C-alpha cells in the first residue's frame, strides 16, 4: 500500500487537465512506465489528446476484456495537486476520479496479462472529463473493441450497469438594443433567454432527491454587454442535460433532432455542443455475474447500481459492447476535499484479479 500511495502521489502531482497537453502526455507516460516493458503499446492521438491501448503482444485480434482508465482530471487549486495521506484517506485532485484506480488497473494488467488464457487489454485515455470523444470514442472509431469492458471509475466496488447520457447545449436569443432608461424602445434578449430557461426547467425540474429521470442544469447565463445602462441585444445560456436510456426525447436522437426538440420547449435558438448516449450493460450477463461474485469474495455486496453521471462506457454501448463501471471508493469528486478510500484499494485489486482469473476465455474475435 505504501508503494501504491507513493506512485499515486507522483501521478496526482501531474496537472493533467484538458488545457495542459504536455501534462496529459506526462501522465500517460507515467502509467505506461508503471506497466513496464514487454507489452505491445498501440498509441493514438486525436484533438491533441493522447491515448494508448496496451496488450500482451501484437496478435491482430481484439482483447476479450479491456480495463479502461482515464488519467485526466478537472482543474483544482495548487494544494490539490500535492497529495496528502490522512489515515485511510489519500487526498488530492484525481485521487478518487480516478488516478488510484488507474494505477491498480495498470498493476493488475502487468501481473495477469502475460498468463491469462485470453487477451486482456489496458486502455489509457486522457480526455474523459471533457467527453471522451478523443480518447475512448476515438479508439472505438478506429476499431478497438472487446467482449466486455471494465471502467475503473469510483463505485466502492458496486457495479454500475446503467448511466445517463448527456447533452451540452447553448441556448441563445437576439433582441434590440436601447438605452436602459427607455427599455420600451428595445427588446431585452436576456429576459427572452430567462423565459426559455424557465420553460426548460419546468419540463425537466430539479428533483428533491435522486431520481432516474432527465435533469437540466443551467451552468451560465449572460450577455456581451459592457455597460449597465444598455438593453442587451444578445444573450445566451449553457445547459447540461442528463438523460436515462428510457427518455425518447434524447436517446437515439441526432444532434439536429435534439436541437429541434429543445427549441420547441424553450422557444430559443439551440446549438447542441455535445451529445453523448446513455449506457446500459446486461445485468444478467456472465461477465456481470462473475464480477458480482468477485466483489462478494472481496467482502462487498456486489450491488448493481445506476449512475447519474456519464462515463466512457457509452462509447462502447453505442457499438453493442457491454461496459460497466467498477472501481474503489472515496468521496469529494471534483471538489476541494477529494479523496480515495484506501481501505477499498486492496479489495478492489483482489476483486479484479478474481474476476479476470475466473474467465477462461474464448477465441477472441478478429479486429
N, C-alpha and C positions, 0 to 999 in steps of 0.2 A: 504493500500500500504506500509506503514512503516513496518508493521509486516512482509509482504512478503519480503521486502528488507532485513530485519534482518535475516530471515530464509535463503534467498539466499546467503547472505554474509557468513553465517556459512557453508553452503554447498560448496560454492566456495573455502573456506579455506581448504577443504579436497582435498588433491592432488591425485585425483582418476585417475591416469594414469595407463596404461596397466601393467607397471612393478612394481606396488605397490599394491599387493593383499590385504594387510591389509587396505589400504585406500579405495579400492573398496568396501570392506565389511563395512567400516565405512559409506561410502556414502549411501549404500543400507539400512543399519540400520537407518540412519538419516531420510530418506524419509519414511520408514515404521513407524517410530515414529511419523512423521507428520500425516500419515494416521490415526494412533491411534488404540486402541484395538477394539475388537468386530467383526473383519473380519477374514475370512479364508485365511491364507497365505500359499501357496504352494512354497517351496523353491527348487531351482535347483542348480546344480554345474556341471561345465564342464571345463576342461582345466584350473583349478584354478580360474575361473571367476564365481562368484555367481550371481544368478538372482532370481526373485520371480514373482509369479502371485497371485494377491490379488482379492478376490471375496467376495460378501456379506456373503456367507455361503458355506459349503461343500454340493453341490447338486448332484455331479456326472455328471453334464451336462456342456456343453461349454458356455461361455458367448456369448451373441448376439453381443455385441460391446466390443472391447478391446481398451483401451487407452495405448499406448506404449511410454515409455520414457527411454532414456539411461542416465546413471549417470557418465560414464567415459568421460575423456577429453584427449586432446593431451597435450604433455609436454609444459611447459612455464617457464618464469622466476619467481623468488621468489615473485616479486612485483605483478605478475598477480594473485597470489593466495590470495591476500589481496584486497577484493572488495572495490571499491570507487564509490560513487554516485556523479555525476556532473549534476545538473539539472534533466532532464528526462532520463538520461542515467546511467545505472549501469555497470561499467567496471569490468572486471575480467575474468580469464580463465573459460570457460564454461558458462558465463553469457548468451550469445546468443545460444551456442551449448552445452547442452540445459538444464541447471540446473534450470533456471527460469521457463521454460515451464514445466519441470518435477514437480516442486512444485505446479504449477497451476493445473496440471492434478491430482496430489495427493489430493489437497484440493477439487476439483470438485468431484472426486470419493468419498471422505469422506462424502460430503454433499448429493450426489444423489444416490449412490449405494443402500442404505437401502430402498429407497422409489420408485425407478423406477419399472415399471411393467414387466421388463425383467432383465436378469442378465448382469451386467456391470463388466468388468474385468480391472484391472490395472496391466500392465506388466512392470516390472522394470528390466533393464539389465545393464551390466557393461562392455560390450566389443564391442559396435557398432563402435568405432573409429578404431578397428583392424579387422573389417569384420563381426561381429555379429554372428559368427559361434558357439560360446559357450554360447550365450545368447538367442536371439530370435530364431535362427535356431535350437538350441538345444531343446528349449521348443516345437517348432513346430514338431520336430522329435519325441518328447515324447508324442505327441498327442494333444497339445494345439492348439485350432483353434477358429474361431469365424465366424460370418456372415460378419463383417466389422471391420476394424482396422484403428484407427486414430493415426498417429505417430507425436509427438509434435515437430519435427524439425522446425527450423526457416523458416517462409514463409510470414510473415507480413499479416497473415490471407488470403493469397491466398491458393488455394487448388491444391496441386501437385498430378496429376493423372498419370504422367509418370516420370520415372527416368532411367538413364542409368545403364547398367551393368558394371562390372569391371573385368579386368584380370590383375593380377600382375605376371609378368614373369621375369625370369632370362635368359639372352642370354649369351652364352659363346663360346669360341673358344680356341683351342690349337695350338701352333706354335713350333718353335725350338729356344732354347736359343743360344746366341752368344755374343761376345764382341761388344759393341756399335761402336767401331772403324771399325769393319768389318761386317756391317749389312747384306751384301750379303751372309754371311755364316749362317744366321739364317732366321727365318720366324716369323715376328712380329705379335703375336696374338692380340695385342691391335688394330693394323691397320685393321685386319680382322673384329674385332667387330665393329669398326668405320664404315667400309664399309657396314656391315649388318644393322647398325642403320640408315645409310643414305637411304638404300632401304626401311626400315620400315617407316621412316618419309615421304619419297616420296609417299608411299602408303596411309599413314594417316597423311597428313600435318597439321601443326598447323594453325587453321583458324585465319583470321584477326579480326573476331568478333564472337559473339555467333552463333554457328551453330549446328543443330541437326544431327550430324554425328560422326563417330568414330574418336577419337583422341588418340595420343600416346605421353606420357611424359617420356623423358629419365631422370631418377632420379639420377643415379650414373653410372659411368664407371671407371674401374680401373684394376690393376694387383696386384699380390702379390709381385712384385719387391721391393727390399730394396736398390737397387743401381741404380744410374742414367746411369751408363755405361754398361748396360746389356739389350740385346734384350729380351722383355718379351715372355716367352713361354706359358703363360696362361693369359687370360683376360675375364672379364665378365661385364655385364651391367644390371641394374634394369630398367624395363619399366612398367609404369602404363597406361593401355589402358582402355578407357571408350567407351561403345558402346550402341546405341539405340536398341530397340526391333526389328527394321526393318533390322538390319545387319545380313545377313545369315552366315558371316564368324565366328560369335561368338554365336549368340542367338540359343539356343537349342543344342549346341555342347558340347561334353565332353572335359575334360582337354586334353586327348590324341589327339582329333581332332583339338583343338585349337593349341596345340604344333606342330602338323604336318603342319597346315596352316602357322604359323609364321616361321617355319623352311624353308618352301618353299619360303616365301617372303624374308627372311634375309640371308639364306644360313648358319645359325648358329645353334648350339645346343640350344634347348629350354626346360626350365623347367617352367611349369605353377605352380606357388606357390599358387595362389588363383584364383578362378573363381566364380564370382557372377552374377546371372541372372539379367537382367533388370526388371523393374516393370511397370505394367500398371493397372489402375482401370477403369472400365466403366464410362465414364463421364456422361452418361445418367441414371445411376442407381438411385433408390430412395434415397439411402444413400447420394450420392454425391449431388443430387439436394437439399436435406434437409440441408446439410452442407452449400451449397451456400446461401440458404435463411437465415441461421443463421448468416453467415458472413455479409450479407447485412443488416440484422436487427441490427447488432452491428456497422454499419456505414462504412463498407468496401464493395468494389465492388463484391466480390465473384468470382474473376477471377480464371480460371483454368490455371495451369502452368505446364511446363515441367522443370525438374531439371537435371542438368548435373552430379551432384554428386550422388553416390549410397547411399542407406539407407536400413534399415532393412525391408522395405516393400517388397523387392524382395523375402525374405524367405516365405512370405505368398503368393505372386503371384505364386511362383513355386508350391504351393498346391491348387491353384484355388480360393484363398480368396482375395477379393478386399481390398487394403490398400491405404490410402492417407497420404501425409504429410500436416499437418495443425498446424501452430504454430504462436507465436508472432513475432515481428520484432526486428531488431538490425543490427549490421554490425561487420566486422572485424573477421569473423570466422577463427579460428586457427592463428590469427595474434596477434601482440603486443597490439593492441588497441581494442580488442573485447569488445562489449557492448550489453546489452539488451535495447531496446527502451521501457521505462516504460509506455509511452503513449499508447502502444498497449496491455498492460497486462490486464487491466480491460475489454476492448472489447473482448479480446481473451477468458477470463473466461466467459463472457456473451454469446459469440457465442457457446462455448462448452455446456453450460447449456441449451441454447435454442435448439441446435441440439439434445441433449440427451433426453430432455423432449418431443420433437416433435415426437419421435419414440415411438409408442405404443407397439412395440414388437410382437413377435410371439413365439410359443413354441420353446425353444432352442433345438438344435439338441444334441443327446447323444454323449458323449465323451468316 
